[in-house]
Structures are given as C-alpha cells and as structure tokens.
C-alpha cells in the first residue's frame, strides 16, 4: 500500500486544533489516539534495532511516557522540524538506554542492527534513508487510515481508496460504484479533511 499523496502542510500544522494541540491541552482521548497512531511506528524502530517482543513492549512504553512528559516542549522552531522526527530522537535515546541497562548490545552478528539503531534516518540523505522514510510514512498513514475508516460509509471509503491509494481513474471508480465523478472527488476530499482534522500537527514527515 502507498500513503495518500498529502503534502505535510496539508496533513496538519501547529496552528490547527488537531491532535498535537489536544495532546498539549492534556485531553486523555487525544493521548490515546496518539498512542494508537504511533505505537506501530515505535515498534518498527524497535524491530530495526533487533529487539525481541518483550523488550519492544518495554521500550515502547518508555518512549510514549517520555512523549507524554515532554510534548509541550515540541515546537516547530525551524523548517523541517516535525513531530515524527522529534519522536524518533526520543526513541533513539530510549533504545540506547535499553542496550546500556541490559548490557545486551548486539554481538558481532548483530552489528548491522546496532548501526541501523544509531542512524535511524532523520532526512533522506541517501537512497537507503529515503527507502526507510518511505516505509515509515507507509506505516504511519496506514495506521491513521485504519483509525478513521469507521467514520465513513463503505462506498465513500472505497471511492477514496481506489482513487487515492489505488490510483484508479475517477470515471472508472464512479462507474463501478454507481457515483458521479464529482462525488468520488468529494469522497476523497472528506477523507483527507478528516485526516487533517484528527491528526493535525502529528501526521507529518
């Protein structure tokens, strides 16, 4: 699956009353939503670092607790600052803490995992970094879409999915679903607007 083609500025910003703002306002439901959104990505980073399931659960908890304590400190002070990048830095630190505490730094055969841990990509400086960031984006958008799917009736969701993710033509989608092409575009717009509304400030690069 590919993520919807949404520019970062379209998927939420620091002035919207999106998820980031609600988290800073300490709304319990917002915190639960953030955990649901980002836990799969934190798990992905832990797997890159070579952690087993039990250790992944421990590190995930440490990462998310740190986010809860420090979320008010996150600001976009300069171009390129993103919530995901900020959270990635926290994850790197907690993973390093894990290796130190357990004295279980990878042995020779796991050197590649340690290398990946220390260089979780913050920017697409190479083709491999770009591929890693693309995978992160796929995981994040897939989870975000899972969380909002129930907000839409099935035909509208299929119109959005086939047009935006499947890359099908609007006329073909409309004919197959018994809709007008305009209705297909409107369905896509509603889903993307819901993404912005629900995950404003945290669904970024």
Secondary structure, 3 states (H helix, E strand, C coil): CCCCCCCHHHCCCCCCCCHHHHHHCCCHHHHHHHHHHHHHHHHHHHHHCCCCHHHHHHHHHHHHHHHHHHHHHCCCCCCCCCHHHHHHHHHHHHHHHHHHHHCCCCCHHHHHHHHHHHCCCCCCCCHHHHHHHHHHHHHHHHHHHHHHHHHCCHHHHHHHHHHHHCCCCHHHHHHHHCCCHHHHHHHHHHHHHHHHHHHCCCCCC
